[in-house]
């Protein structure tokens, strides 16, 4: 029984591989015409360890909100202000998302330096 199940799983993986479709592919971002512009801080700006992030989301056909990332780490429940960010260079990214949190192609990243 285990051999049959293992063979079936291997067969499914091979068919998917040969068919050009990955078995566990991550969803690609959706291009719905949305746009993101980070208005503050500016790219390359020097900031304190607490700073406000301002951005504009122009909603396309599916955009509902935006996700904010600091150094590629999702900031769940982000309220608009980073607090206690360590000194050094950091990347801030804002990406549009649907009501179901699927990511959109609308994204912008900036770099800041915390003094």
PANUSE-101798 format. One line per 8 residues: number of its first residue (from 1); their letters; for each residue x, y, z of C-alpha. Coordinates in pm, whole numbers, plus 50000, padded with zeros to 5 digits. Last residue first. Layout:
N
NUM> A> X,Y,Z; ... .
// end
This chain:
115
115> XXXXXXXX> 52090,55750,51309; 51855,55514,51121; 51942,55502,50754; 51657,55463,50508; 51615,55261,50190; 51300,55273,49982; 51077,55007,49832; 50766,55038,49617 .
107> XXXXXXXX> 50498,54788,49526; 50195,54748,49303; 50233,54392,49168; 49955,54282,49402; 49974,54046,49697; 49684,53825,49799; 49566,53947,50142; 49205,53825,50097 .
99> XXXXXXXX> 49083,54188,50069; 49350,54231,49802; 49702,54357,49868; 49927,54645,49762; 50292,54635,49862; 50490,54880,50075; 50860,54813,50129; 51104,54967,50378 .
91> XXXXXXXX> 51471,54868,50355; 51704,54941,50646; 52051,55087,50695; 52191,55128,51044; 52072,55199,51394; 51800,54966,51527; 51433,55058,51476; 51273,55143,51809 .
83> XXXXXXXX> 50938,55250,51667; 50810,55248,51309; 50497,55459,51269; 50196,55411,51040; 49991,55164,51245; 50131,54836,51114; 49898,54552,51213; 50141,54287,51089 .
75> XXXXXXXX> 50476,54435,50987; 50593,54175,50732; 50971,54124,50745; 51155,54200,50418; 51387,54449,50592; 51080,54635,50720; 50764,54533,50536; 50427,54708,50500 .
67> XXXXXXXX> 50119,54546,50349; 49868,54766,50168; 49488,54781,50151; 49189,54677,49938; 49328,54649,49587; 49126,54441,49338; 49030,54665,49041; 49304,54920,49094 .
59> XXXXXXXX> 49351,55125,49407; 49591,55417,49412; 49777,55358,49737; 49962,55663,49871; 50237,55632,50127; 50348,55782,50455; 50581,55610,50701; 50644,55780,51033 .
51> XXXXXXXX> 50972,55750,51216; 51109,55623,51546; 51476,55521,51546; 51559,55859,51392; 51581,55909,51017; 51843,55962,50747; 51690,55968,50398; 51816,55740,50122 .
43> XXXXXXXX> 51474,55707,49955; 51241,55975,50090; 51053,55933,50418; 50781,55996,50332; 50584,55989,50005; 50597,55615,49934; 50403,55570,49610; 50198,55255,49543 .
35> XXXXXXXX> 49999,55194,49223; 49710,54960,49140; 49644,54843,48783; 49519,54497,48881; 49849,54313,48833; 49825,54017,49070; 50139,53890,49244; 50231,53530,49159 .
27> XXXXXXXX> 50096,53257,49382; 50366,53029,49517; 50406,52705,49323; 50371,52377,49511; 50352,52118,49232; 50531,52336,48978; 50361,52361,48641; 50580,52300,48336 .
19> XXXXXXXX> 50392,51988,48228; 50705,51779,48275; 50730,51890,48637; 50359,51844,48702; 50360,51498,48543; 50672,51409,48743; 50523,51529,49073; 50197,51341,49009 .
11> XXXXXXXX> 50390,51024,48925; 50603,51054,49239; 50291,51090,49451; 50133,50788,49280; 50451,50585,49333; 50459,50674,49703; 50092,50579,49741; 50148,50246,49562 .
3> XXX> 50459,50170,49767; 50277,50248,50092; 50000,50000,50000 .
// end
